[in-house]
Amino acid sequence: MQVVDAKKSQKVVVLGTGGTIAGTAASASDHTGYTAGQLGVQHLLDAVPALQDSLQGHELVGEQLVQLDSKDMDHATWQALAQRCAHWLARPDVDAVVITHGTDTLEETAWFLQMVLDTNKPVVLTCAMRPATALAPDGPQNLLDAMVVACDPLSRGVMVVCAGLIHSARAVQKVHPYRLDAFSSGESGPRGFVEQGGVRWQDLGVLPKVHAHARTALTSNVAQWPWVAVLHSHAGSDARQIQALVAAGVKGLVMAGTGNGTVHEKLASALSEAQAQGVVVRLVSRCAQGQIVGKAAFSTAPLGLNVFKARVSLLLDLLG
């Protein structure tokens, strides 16, 4: 899909991946019993009449990458998405990329892209909590807001735009399973707000450095990517889950510990044994805010990431 105007030169590219924003249900009142990823990116763009007004002279280019429910996101799709982003962002006539995505794994995709894309241009992910067939869908407004952010001259790096808030890839986390403002940036707060068709920045921030193994992530066979698993410490924890993962060939373990990174004694012993066998262990806190302070029993994940983003970072570390 391409909306063409010969007078325009700079472009904003919209990559469609499916998700609730492209979902449909049999009834306009059904917000949960829908099927995700049913509508193409052209349909989503056509559903926002005011979209052209937000482009600030840019040409709009749309591309359908995949149509999936983001709960089923996989490494192959991550790699393909990053490759298409890199392709478009390398072009001097492209100023920004917008990605329509499901909400369930959006925070993981955003962090992966931030780690592997070597660009200062904006990459804006947006989403919806209601399907496109809802009586009052939130997708069109989120898409419009994402376009406003993409075209703002101060935008850079990977961001998530939802419910009028602009989140960084590092801080964003889905915190609610149903309400429209389902995302939070925790203690750091949002990078900014979309208000009446404009952006009010709160924190322009310092972007994390691109990962040293970014090129490998973009070019290697995803079937050969290391297996990194996520675990949680909790009351009544059982070491057998760690032992089973190690026996099955896991290469990395990210443990969400209680409080300030504490780990159940049975898990701690099993983690030490796993390390002795060559498995890399990283520790985070399962608390929704804050990060581990002081000395911990195991190596901590960088930047106070949550357990799922820490898995992404460890996966990239092990690619080398």
N, C-alpha and C positions, 0 to 999 in steps of 0.2 A: 504494500500500500504506500502511496506517496501523494501528498498534496502539493502540487507544483505551482510555482509562481516564478516566471523567468526573471523577475526583478530581484528576487531574493537569492542570497548566496549562502549565508550561514545556516546550519541545520541543527535541529534537535531531533534525536532518534529515540523512538519509543520501542522497546523490546517487550513483547508479550510472553509470559510464561504460564498463564492460567490463573488459578486461585479463585477465591470467593468473588473477587472483583469481576471475574468472568463467569460466575456461576449462575445457574438457573434453577428455579423451583416451580412446582406445579401451581402454587398459590402465592399471591403477592403478600400474604400474611405469614408465610413460612420463612423464617430466618435461619433455621438450623437443618431442615430436611432437604437441602438442595444438593445439586451435583456441581462441584467446582470445575473450572476450566472449560466451559462449554462455548463461550463466545470468543471470537477472534479479536485481535487488537484493533482492526478497522471498526468493528462494532462499538468498542469502548470509546474510541476517539469520536465517532459520529454522535455518540450519546451526550457529548458535552458541547453544546452550541457556542458557548463563550470561549472555547479553547483558543480559537484564532486570535482573540483579543489579548491573550496572555503571552503570545509568542514574541512580541516586540520585534517583528520583522523577520523572524526566523522561518525557514521552511520546515515543515513537519514530515518526517520519514518514519514509517512504521514497519516493524518486522516481527513476524510470529516465530518465536524460537521453539517453544513447546506448549502443550496444553495439559497441565497436571495440577493435582491437589498438592499443595506444598508440604503436606505431611509425608508425601512420598518423594520428596526431594532427594537426589542422589549425587554422587561425585561427578558422574559423567555430565549431568546437566550443569553443575557448577562450572566445570571446565569449559563446556560449550558456551555458556553465558559469559564467562570471563573472556573467552576468545573473541566473541562478537563485540563485547564492550571495547576490548583492546583494538580491534579492527577499526571501529568507528571513531574512537577517541584519538587514534593516530592521524586521522584525516584533518587537515587544517580547516576544512569547511564545516566541521562538526564542533559545536560549542558545548554540547551536553548530551547525556544519555538518561532517559527515564525508563524504569523497569516496572511493569505491573507484575505483582507477586502475591502469593497466598500469605496469610499472616502466621501460620503455625511455625514455619522455619525461617521466616524473614530475617530475624536477627542474625542467624547463622550465615545465611547467604550474604548479608550486608558486610559482616566481618571478613568473610572469605574474600570478597571483592576488594575490600579496603587493603587487605594484605597482599594481593597479587597484581593490582592495577597500578602501574607507574604513571600517574597523571595527576595534574592539579585541576583538571576539568571536573565539573560536578557530575556525579552519578547518583540519581535520585530514585530510590525504590518507594513505591506506593502500593496501596492495597485496599481492601474493604472488609468490613465485618458483616455486611449484609450482601446477599446476592444481587445481581443486576436486575432481577425480576421483582425485588421488594417494592412495596408501595412507596417507600422513601429510601432508596439506596444511597449509601454513603460513598460508593466508588466514584461517581462523576465529580463530586466536590474534591475528593482526595486527588484525583487525577489532575484536575484544574490547579489545585494548590501545588502539586508536584511540578507542574509546568512553570508556574510562577517562580518557584525556587530554582529550577533549572536555568531559567533565563536571567536570574538576578546576577549582576556583575560581581558580587562578593562571594558567590557560591563556589565551593571547591570540595573535592573529596567525596566519599560515599556517605549518603544521608538517607534517612527514612522520613517520609512525610505522611502523617496520618492525623486526622481530626484537628487540623490547624496547627499542629506542632511539628517542629523540625528536630529530628534526633540524629546524633552522631552514630556511626556504625559501631563504635566501641561501646557506647553506653546503652543503646536501645535494648529493651527487653519487653516481650509480651507479658502483661501482668493480669489480664482479665480474659476469660474465655468468650465473652458475649458482648459487652458494652462497646460503643463506637470508639471511645477513647481507650483502646485496649493496650496502648504502649506507653512506657515510661522510660525516662533516662535516669531514674533513681536520684541519688544525691547530687549528681552533677547538673541535673536539670537539662531542659532542651536547649539546643543551639539557637533556636529562634522560633518565631511565630509567623504564620501567614494570616494577615489581617486586611480585609477589604481589598484583595487583589494585590497586596504588596507584602514585602518581607520586613519584619522587625527582628534584627539579629540581637541575640543576647550574649552569645559567645561564639566568636569565629574560630576559636580553638587552634591547637597545633595538631596537624594530621600525623598519625603514626607512620613510621617509615615502612616502605614496601618490604616484604619479607625477602630474605636472601635467596630463598628457593622459589620465588614467584615464577621464574621462567620454567622451572621443572614442572610446577603445577599446571602451567598452561600447555605444556608440550608432551608430558609423559603419559604413558598408558595408565588410565585410572584403575585398571584391574590390578596394577602393581603398587598402588598406593598402600601405605602401611595401615594396618587395622588398629584403630585407637578406640577404646571403649570408655564409657562413662559409668561411674558408680557413685552411690550415695551411702554415707555412713548414717546409721540410724539405730534405734534401740533394737536389740535382738539380731544384730548383723551376723551374717554367716560367712566364714572365710571360703566356703566351697565355691562361691561364685567367682572369686579371684582365681582359685586353683583351676577351675574349669576353663576360664579364659586363657590362662597361661598355657595350659595343656593343649588348647586349640590353636595356639600360635599368635595370640595378641601381641602387638609390638609396643603399645602404649596404653597407660591407664590414667584417666583423670578422675580423681576422687573428690567429691564434694563433701568436705568434712563439716561437722557441727561447729557452731560458734566460731571461734578464732582458729579454724582449721584443725580442730581435734578429730581424732579417728578412733572408732571402737577398737578395743585392744585386740580382738580377734582379726579384724581387718588389717591393723597395723602390722601384725606379725606376718600375715600373708603378703602384704605389699612389700615388706623387706625381703621376703623370699623371692618375690617376682623380680625385684630389682637385681638380686644376686644372679638371676637367670637371664639378665639382659633386657628386661622390660623397663621402659622409661616411665616413671611415675611423676605426675604433677598433682598438686593439691590446691584446691580452692575452698572457699567457704560456701555453704549452701544458703547463707543469709542473703536476703534479697538486696541489701545495701551494704556498703563498706567493703573492706578487703582485709586479708590477714595481715596483722601487724606483729612485729617481733619474730623470733625464731620459731620455725615450724618443724615438725617431725620429718617432712619430706619437702622436696623442692616445690616452691609455689609457682603458679602460673603467672605470667607477666601482666601488669597493668590492672590487677584486680578483676580480671575477666570472670564472667559466670562460667559454669561448668561446660556449657555447650560451645561457647566461643573459645574456651581454653582447649577443648578438643580440636578445634580447627587449627589453632596455633601449634599444638603439639604434632598434629598430622603434617603440617608444613615443615616443622623442624625435622621430622623423621624422613622427609622426602630426600634430604641430603645424604 
